Amino acid sequence: MTSSTPGTRRPGGRTARTRDAVRAATLAVLAEQGYQGLTVETVAARSGVHKTTVYRRWKNAEGLVADALELASGEPWPVPDTGSAREDLRALAQLVRSGFADPEMGPVSSAFIAAALQNPVAARALSAFFAERHRQSAAVVERAVGRGELPAGTDAAEVVRAAVAPVYYRLFISGEPVDGAAADLGADAAFAAARAGVYVT
């Protein structure tokens, strides 16, 4: 990663504090105003970091979004471990559903997706974020293969995608309600398909 990448510097000390302040301000603005309201000026005012510093390190709204997603991708994801692949996949789908339903973080998550639909920099950052989430979540499938619940060679990331995809479809495509039953149904379908060998590569 080059030094020209928005928001990247060697971590530690004042730089780390500045990055944390800017990230917190970015998330707050996204929660309150969405991606359309995200500007360097609003983040600078909210964070207390001088506007010229924000411009120099993050360049623009896309750089702010990309850096916030980069930081988020490095945070641990509470991957469930119930001892059952079906229940683990259900728990993953419920984590996604409850995240978007959260009054504080839900609007932020929706704003990230809106940003990705409008800007290639944000789109690449969101893709990397999801790749890391899928990598972490793949453990539920890998454990299931080890227990003999799912066939060897099952593509773990594809099963995870299938389990959570119906939640995103309802939220961002069809606009249908996403309740607990709907999330469970998507996870159950992914588990049944995986058990039948659909995702064996």
N, C-alpha and C positions, 0 to 999 in steps of 0.2 A: 504493500500500500504506500503510495507516494505522499509526500508532504502537501501536495496540492489538493488532496481529497478533503472536502469540506468537513470541518470539525475534528480533524485528527491531529493530535500532538502527543508527544510522550506523556503518559499519565503521571500524576503526582503533583502535590503542592498546589500552587495557585492555579495552574492550568486545569487540574482536576476539579477544583472548586468552581472555576469559571464554567467548565463544561457541565457540571452538575446543575449550576444555577440556570444556565441557558436551556438545558434539557427540561428542567422543572417548569420553566416559563413556557417553553414550547408546548408541553403537555397541557398546561393550564389554558393557554390560548386556544388550542385545538378543542378542548372540552367545552369551552364557552362560546367560541365563534366558528369552529370548524376550519377546514383547510382554507376556505376563501378569506377568512379573517387573519390568517397567519402571515405576518410580515416581519422583516428584520426590526422595524421600528417598534412594533408592539412587543416583541420578545425582549428587545433591549430595555424598554421601559419597565417591563414586568420583572426582568431578572436583575436589574441594577447594573448590568454590564454595559459599558459604553458602546454606542451604536457602531463606531468605527471598528471596534474589536469584533463584534458580531459579523459585520460585513467582511472583515479580513479572513476570519476563520470559517464562516459558514456560507458566505456569499449571498444566499437568498433563502426563500422559504423551502425550496427543494433540499437544500443542504441541511437545513434545520430538521426536516422530516427524516432524511437519510441518516443523520447522526443519531437521532432519537431511536430509530429502528435498530441501528447498529448496537447501541447500548442495550436495548431490550433483548436483542438476540443472544447476548452474552449472559443473560440472567437465567437462573435455573427454572425449569418448567416443572410443576408438581405432577410428575408422571405417576398415575395410579398403579398400585400393585396389590390387587385383591386376591390373587391366586386363580383368577378366572379371566380368560381372554375376553369373553363376552361382557363381563362386568367392567373390565378395564376399558374396553372400547366405549361402553356406555358412559363411563366416568369422564373420558376424554371429550366426548360430544357434549356432556353437560358442562364441562369446564368452558368450552367455547361459547355455549349458549349463555351461561351465567355471566361470562365476561362482557358480552355485548349488552346484557340486561343491566349491568352495573351502572348506576347513575353517574359515577365519576369516570370510570375507564371506558364504558361503552361508547360514548361520543368520540373519545380519542381513537379507539380502534376503528370506528366508522370513518373518521377523518383520514386515517392512514390509508384506508382502501380508496377513499375518494381522491386522495393525492396521487396514488398509484395509477388511477385511471386517467389522470390528466397530465402526468409528467413522467418521462422515462427514467429519470434519476430516482424518483420515489418508487417507481415500479421495480427497479432493480433492487433497491433496498428492501422492499416488502418481500420480493422473491427470496432474497437471502435470509430474511427473518423466518419465513415459513419453512425454508429448507432446514434451518436449525431446529425449529420446533418439531418438524417431522423426524429429524434425526434422533432427537431425545425421546419422542413418543414411540419410535420404532421398538423400544425396549419391551413394550407390552406384547408385541407380536413375536419378538425373538424369544421371550420367555415362554410364550405359548407353544412355539415350535419345540423348544426344549422339553416341555412337559408332554408333548405328543398330542396337544389339542388341535394343532394346525399342521399341515403337511410340510415337510422339509422343502426348502426352496421358495417358500412364500415371500413375496416382496413386501417387506414390513411397511415401508413408506407408502406404498399404494393402498394397503389396507387402512392405514391411518387416514389418508386422504378420503377414501370412500366413506369412512365412518363419520367424518365431520362435514363432508361436502353438503349434505342436505341442509345443515344449519345455515351455511353461507347462501345456499340457493334461496331458501325462504327469506332470509334477511335482505338480500341484495338483488334478487331477480324477481321472484314472484310476489314478495311482500306479504306472504302468508304468516300467520302467527307461528312462533317457535316456542312451543311449550316443552315440558319435560318428556311427554310421550312422543312427540315428533323427533326429539333428539335421540331417544332410546331406539326408535324404529330404524333410523338411519344406521345406528351402530349395530343393531341386530342384523340388518341386511348385509352389512359389510362382513360381519362375523360368519354368517351363513355362507356367503360367497367364498370367503377365505377357507372355510372348512371343506368346501366342495372342490378346492384346488383352483379356483378361478385366478388367483393371484400368484400361482407358482410360475416361476420364470426358468 
